Amino acid sequence: MKIACISLGCPKNQVDLDVMVHILLSAGHETVADLAEADVILVNTCGFIESAKTEAIENILEACSYKQQNPELKVIVTGCLAERYRSQIEEEIPEVDAVVGCASNKAIDTIVERLFHGEDHLESYGAKKDFPLGGKRVIGTPAHYAYLKIAEGCNNRCHYCAIPGIRGPLHSRDMADCVAEARWLAGEGVKELIVVAQDPTAYGEDWGKPGSICELLDKLNKVPGLEWIRIMYAYPERITDEFIAAMKRNDKVEEPDAFKFEGVEEWGQKELHPFSANADILHTSLLRTGGKDTKWRIRRDGRYRITVNILKETVKAEYLGGRDKRM
């Protein structure tokens, strides 16, 4: 079968899709980029905030619209929206053929087979403690970087956050398994490893070993072939002295203020505005805040502290010194 995949939401969701795609490819299916060519469209959704839910529903409806030209098309909804709303999805969008909770991702090949053997309106869920951690995967990011998911779920129970209700309590992945996947990713050419979880700083707390993220960073830093290690979603209350020390002693762990610029004019601290049409804040040409689009460019290579103010849409850049060995 030809399977088209739509992945929405966070990098953790991307890792889930990478695992599902590997399962489907191993079962003899192939992936296609064009939805019009697909026998199956798999929509891996986010259901965290209102805008994400809206985006997910729009993509589900778009996928279902292809049934007009291909009545045999199957649409499968997975991810956080599927886990959070379950049967409501099929009630509201009956064109959906299967709703698959996160704990059933590992059975995605069986679900596809069941659909093409005449079953319809399938629902498959499992206990949140059974959410898969790791597993063989493809690399769905550009070849030079990849995400490493080290845990599932969260114990923080913030009043504003639905994630514990969707993904369940904290379930840390075996450290040796994390390191093994990092080695495999490096062997596939990955240079930048981005460590993700709902809260990476809580890694190991469910084993009774808080602060295990520090030991994991020590081990990841020794993986040959990796050049940079980054950490996403660190929870402020758990950024301890030990965690900071682990980041400092491991030279592959990137500090957020390390950037390389190449340009034509040396400069110090300025307020910049990069948000012109199609502009990238990491380009060397940045627009100064103000009435005119005066461009500033950097002549000197080196280290800069970059502060992004999302509300004001400004970037403050401060030169910190000469070339860093990591650059």
C-alpha positions in Angstrom: 0.0 0.0 0.0 1.0 3.6 -0.6 0.9 5.6 2.6 1.1 9.3 2.9 1.9 10.8 6.3 1.0 14.2 7.8 2.8 14.9 11.1 1.7 17.8 13.2 2.9 19.2 16.5 6.1 18.8 18.4 9.4 16.9 17.7 8.2 14.2 20.1 5.4 13.6 17.7 7.8 13.4 14.8 9.7 10.6 16.6 6.5 8.7 17.1 5.8 9.0 13.3 9.4 7.9 12.5 8.8 4.7 14.5 5.4 4.1 12.8 6.9 4.7 9.3 9.6 2.1 10.0 6.9 -0.4 11.1 5.0 0.2 7.9 8.0 0.0 5.6 9.1 -3.2 7.3 5.6 -4.6 6.6 6.1 -4.0 2.8 4.3 -0.7 2.4 5.8 2.4 0.8 5.5 6.1 1.6 4.4 8.8 -0.8 4.5 12.6 -0.5 1.4 13.2 -2.7 -1.8 12.7 -0.9 -3.6 12.1 -4.2 -1.4 9.0 -4.8 -2.1 7.4 -1.4 -4.1 4.3 -0.4 -3.8 5.4 3.2 -3.4 8.8 4.7 -2.0 8.8 8.3 -2.6 12.0 10.2 -0.4 12.2 13.3 -2.0 15.0 15.3 -1.3 17.4 18.1 -4.1 18.1 20.6 -2.4 20.3 23.1 -3.8 23.9 22.5 -6.7 25.3 20.6 -4.8 26.3 17.5 -3.1 22.9 17.4 -6.5 21.2 17.6 -7.9 23.4 14.8 -4.9 22.6 12.6 -5.3 18.9 13.2 -9.0 19.0 12.3 -8.3 20.9 9.2 -5.7 18.4 8.1 -8.1 15.5 8.9 -10.8 17.1 6.8 -8.3 17.7 3.9 -7.2 14.0 4.1 -10.9 12.9 4.0 -11.6 15.1 1.0 -9.4 12.8 -1.2 -12.0 10.1 -0.8 -14.0 12.0 -3.4 -11.5 10.9 -6.1 -10.5 7.6 -4.4 -13.4 6.0 -2.5 -11.2 3.2 -1.3 -8.9 5.6 0.5 -8.4 5.0 4.2 -7.8 7.8 6.7 -6.1 7.0 10.0 -5.9 9.5 12.8 -3.1 9.0 15.4 -1.3 11.2 18.0 -2.5 13.4 20.8 -5.8 14.5 19.4 -6.7 10.8 18.9 -5.6 10.0 22.4 -7.5 12.9 23.9 -10.8 12.8 22.1 -11.0 9.2 21.0 -14.5 8.2 19.8 -15.5 11.9 19.4 -13.4 12.1 16.3 -15.3 9.4 14.4 -18.6 10.8 15.8 -17.8 14.2 14.4 -15.9 13.1 11.3 -17.4 9.8 10.2 -15.2 9.7 7.1 -12.3 8.7 9.4 -11.6 5.0 9.1 -9.5 4.5 12.3 -8.6 6.4 15.4 -5.4 5.1 17.0 -4.2 6.1 20.5 -0.5 6.6 21.2 -0.2 3.2 22.9 -1.3 1.5 19.7 1.2 3.1 17.4 3.2 -0.1 17.5 0.3 -2.0 15.9 -0.1 0.5 13.0 0.7 -2.2 10.4 -2.0 -4.5 11.8 -4.5 -1.7 11.8 -3.8 -1.0 8.1 -4.2 -4.7 7.3 -7.5 -4.9 9.1 -8.9 -1.9 7.2 -8.1 -3.5 3.9 -9.7 -6.8 5.0 -13.1 -5.1 5.3 -13.1 -3.7 8.9 -14.0 -0.1 9.3 -14.3 2.6 12.0 -11.6 1.0 14.0 -10.6 2.3 17.4 -7.4 1.1 19.1 -6.1 2.4 22.4 -4.0 1.1 25.2 -2.9 1.9 28.7 -0.7 5.0 29.0 1.9 3.0 30.7 2.3 1.0 27.5 3.2 4.0 25.3 6.2 2.8 23.3 9.6 4.2 24.2 12.1 3.9 21.4 12.0 1.3 18.8 13.5 1.1 15.2 12.7 4.2 13.3 13.5 6.2 10.2 15.0 9.7 10.4 12.3 12.1 9.4 14.4 15.2 9.8 17.1 16.6 7.5 20.1 14.3 7.6 22.4 16.4 9.8 20.1 16.4 12.9 17.6 14.2 14.7 15.5 14.1 17.9 16.2 11.6 20.6 13.1 11.0 22.8 14.3 10.0 26.3 10.9 9.8 28.2 7.2 9.9 27.8 4.6 11.6 30.0 4.9 14.1 32.8 4.3 14.4 36.5 4.3 18.1 36.8 0.5 18.4 36.6 0.5 22.1 35.7 -3.1 23.5 35.8 -2.9 24.9 32.3 -1.4 21.8 30.7 -3.3 18.8 29.2 -0.2 16.7 28.5 -0.4 14.5 31.6 -4.0 13.6 30.7 -2.9 12.8 27.2 0.5 11.2 27.6 0.2 10.0 31.2 2.7 10.0 34.0 6.5 10.2 33.5 8.0 7.0 32.0 11.7 7.3 31.5 13.4 5.3 28.8 16.3 3.0 29.7 19.5 4.9 29.6 21.4 2.2 27.7 18.7 2.2 25.0 18.9 6.0 24.7 22.7 5.8 24.2 22.3 2.9 21.7 19.9 5.0 19.6 22.3 8.0 19.7 25.1 5.8 18.4 22.9 4.5 15.6 21.9 8.0 14.7 25.5 9.1 14.6 26.3 6.2 12.4 23.6 7.4 10.0 25.3 10.7 9.7 23.5 12.7 12.4 25.8 15.5 13.7 23.3 17.4 16.0 21.3 15.4 18.5 18.3 17.1 20.1 17.2 15.5 23.4 13.4 15.7 23.9 10.8 14.6 26.3 7.8 16.3 28.0 10.4 17.4 30.7 13.9 16.1 30.1 15.1 17.5 33.4 12.8 15.0 35.2 14.4 12.0 33.4 14.9 9.2 35.9 12.7 10.5 38.6 10.3 7.6 38.1 13.2 5.3 38.9 13.9 7.2 42.1 17.0 8.8 40.6 16.4 12.5 40.0 19.1 14.2 38.1 19.7 11.2 35.8 19.8 13.6 32.8 23.3 14.6 34.0 24.6 11.1 33.7 22.8 10.7 30.3 24.5 13.8 29.0 27.9 12.4 30.1 27.3 9.3 28.1 25.9 11.0 25.0 28.9 13.3 25.0 31.1 10.3 24.4 29.2 9.0 21.3 31.6 9.2 18.4 30.4 11.3 15.4 28.0 13.6 17.3 29.2 17.2 17.3 26.4 19.0 19.1 23.8 18.0 21.7 20.9 20.2 22.5 18.2 19.9 25.1 14.6 21.0 24.5 11.7 21.6 27.0 13.9 21.8 30.2 11.6 22.6 33.2 12.9 25.7 35.0 12.5 24.3 38.5 14.8 21.4 37.7 17.7 23.4 36.2 19.9 22.7 39.1 23.6 23.5 39.7 24.3 19.8 38.9 22.4 20.1 35.6 24.3 23.3 34.7 27.6 21.7 35.6 26.8 18.7 33.3 26.1 21.1 30.4 29.4 22.9 31.1 31.6 19.8 31.4 30.3 18.2 28.3 31.7 20.1 25.4 29.2 18.8 22.8 26.3 20.2 24.8 25.5 23.5 23.1 24.8 26.7 25.0 22.0 28.7 23.5 24.2 31.8 23.0 26.7 30.2 20.6 26.0 31.3 17.0 28.3 31.9 14.0 27.7 34.9 11.8 29.6 35.9 8.7 29.2 39.5 7.4 30.7 42.8 6.5 30.6 45.1 9.5 31.8 44.7 13.1 29.2 45.7 15.6 28.3 45.5 19.3 25.0 45.4 21.1 22.0 46.5 18.9 18.3 46.1 18.6 17.5 44.2 15.4 14.3 43.4 13.6 14.6 40.3 11.3 11.0 39.8 10.4 10.8 41.0 6.9 9.1 38.9 4.2 10.6 35.4 4.3 13.6 36.5 6.4 15.4 34.0 8.6 16.6 35.4 12.0 19.9 33.3 11.5 20.7 35.1 8.2 23.5 37.5 8.3 21.3 40.4 7.1 19.0 41.6 9.9 16.6 44.5 9.9 17.0 47.3 12.5 13.9 48.2 14.5 12.5 51.5 13.3 10.9 53.3 10.4 13.4 52.2 7.8 14.6 48.8 6.8 18.3 49.6 7.5 20.3 46.4 7.3 23.1 45.4 9.7 25.6 42.8 8.8 28.4 41.3 10.9 32.0 41.3 9.7 33.7 39.5 12.6 33.2 35.8 13.2 32.7 35.0 16.9 30.3 34.3 19.7 27.2 36.4 20.2 24.4 36.3 22.8 21.2 36.5 20.9 18.0 37.5 22.8 14.7 37.1 20.9 11.7 39.1 22.1 8.7 37.4 20.5 6.2 40.0 21.6 8.2 43.0 20.2 9.6 40.9 17.4 13.1 42.1 18.0 16.4 40.4 18.4 19.1 41.8 20.6 22.6 40.7 19.7 25.7 41.1 21.9 29.2 40.2 20.8 30.9 38.0 23.4 34.4 37.3 21.9 36.4 35.6 19.3 35.9 32.4 17.4 34.7 29.4 19.5 36.3 26.0 18.9 32.8 24.5 18.4 32.2 26.7 15.4 
